[in-house]
Amino acid sequence: MLSTAVAQAATLDDVKANGKLRCIVTTGLVGFAYTDENGRWNGFDVDFCRATAAAVLGDPDAVDFVPTTGKTRFTALNSGEGDVLYRNTTITMSRDADLKLTFLGVNYYDGQGFMVPAGLGVTSAKELNGASVCIQTGTTTELNLADYFRKNNMEYEPVPIETNEEARTNYLAGRCDVYTTDASGLAATRATFDDPKGHIILPEIISKEPLGPAVRQGDDAWADIVRWVLNGLIAAEEYGVTQANVADMAAGATGNPDIDRMTGAEGDFGAMIGLEKDWLVKAIAAGGNYGEIFNRNIGPDTPIALERGLNAQWTEGGLLYAPPIR
C-alpha cells in the first residue's frame, strides 16, 4: 500500500519531467473536445486542459490529448495513460468511491435529454414508448434511460454505440428513433447536422449530470492543482479578470484583495500548491476566465447556442460559485 501511495503522489513531478500534461478527453464532441481541419484540439474541456498546462508548465500548448470512449476513460486514467480527465464526465458516488477517482468540482451543470427528428411528431419523452434509442455504453446515460422508462412503464429498444460520432451516424441513418445523452451533447451534435432545425430536443431533462474533471485517488497535491485552476477560472469571471486585462491587473496591486490574491500581488498562493506565484495569471492568459471559455466554445453566439442557465455565476442566478483564494 505504501509503495502505491508513493508512486501515485508524484504526478506533478511526472508532468514537469515530461514537459507535457496528458489530458484525457472524448473522442470528439464539437464545442467540448474536437480536432479542427489542422488536427488541433479545440473546445470547452480542451481549454481547461490548456489552462492547467499553463499554470503548471507555463505553456498552454504543452498538452498531449488522450481521446477515450465512455468505456475506456476511467481505465485510461487509473492505468496512468493520462494525468487528468476532462471529458464531459458526470460525478457520481460509485465513480468517486468504487472506481477510486477524485473529482475536483463542476465545470458544467447538465442533465440528460432526448433528441428526435421533427418528422417523428413527438413532443414529449412520455411519447417514446417502443422507440429505438441510441445510447452510449459505459455511461450514466445508459442507466438513467433504463430508470426513466421503467418508472414510466414504457419499453424501448437500445441501440448501443461507443462514441458520439457513432451515435450521430446511426441516428441520421434512421437506425434509432431517438438519441439520448447530456443535453449539451445533444445541442453540440445537432449543430453538426445539415438541417439542425429538422431535429427537436424534447423538453424533459431526466437527470442531474454535474460534469467535472477527475484525477486518480492518492495524490492530494495534484488534485489541489487541478481543483484550484478550475476555481480560479470561475472566480476570475466573477471579479472581471479576463484574458485581455489579466497582465495589467498582475502588474501591481489593484486595491481589490480578492483580485490581488489571484494575481500574486498579495501573498504567494502558488507556493501552497507547488507552482509559481503567477500560476493563475498564466491560466487565465491561456484562454480567459470561465465565461470567456464558455462563450467562445458553446455559448449563445456559437452554432451550439447554449445559454448559461445553471452555469451562470451565482451572482447572476446560476450555480457557479468558487471557494475563495485566501
Beta strands, then each sheet from edge to edge (+ up, - down):
strand 1: 21-26
strand 2: 34-35
strand 3: 41-42
strand 4: 63-68
strand 5: 84-85
strand 6: 101-103
strand 7: 108-110
strand 8: 112-117
strand 9: 131-136
strand 10: 156-161
strand 11: 178-182
strand 12: 199-201
strand 13: 209-211
strand 14: 214-216
sheet 1: 4+ 1+ 5+
sheet 2: 2+ 3-
sheet 3: 6+ 14-
sheet 4: 7+ 13-
sheet 5: 10+ 9+ 11+ 8- 12+
end
